[in-house]
Amino acid sequence: MLKDILNWEGSQELTLVEKKNINGGAYPVEPICGNIIWNANELVCLNYDIYYRPVYLGNNKCSIVGDAC
């Protein structure tokens, strides 16, 4: 099946680093220390607690800022 997917026009396999950074859209766990960029769609990102100043960066990336730990 992987070969079939990779044969689609414009597709490419993820690098090892990209594969390790996939979190399935799970929320970061508290305490949140410093700036965190994680995978989330725009709706999930912008519905995060306003205390963390969520910013949707595009391409399913969300930035939140927590306390300095």
Residue pairs with C-beta under 8 A, 6 or more apart in sequence:
2 13
5 11
6 12
6 13
14 22
21 39
22 39
23 38
23 39
24 39
25 39
25 40
25 41
25 44
27 40
27 48
28 36
28 38
28 64
30 66
31 66
31 67
31 69
32 52
32 64
32 65
32 66
32 67
33 66
33 67
33 68
33 69
34 65
34 66
34 68
34 69
35 63
35 64
35 65
35 66
36 63
36 64
36 65
36 66
37 57
37 61
37 62
37 63
38 61
38 62
38 64
39 60
39 61
39 62
40 48
40 60
40 61
40 62
41 60
42 56
44 62
45 54
45 55
45 56
45 62
46 54
46 56
47 54
48 54
48 62
48 64
52 64
52 65
52 66
53 64
53 65
54 62
54 63
54 64
55 62
55 63
55 64
56 62
57 63
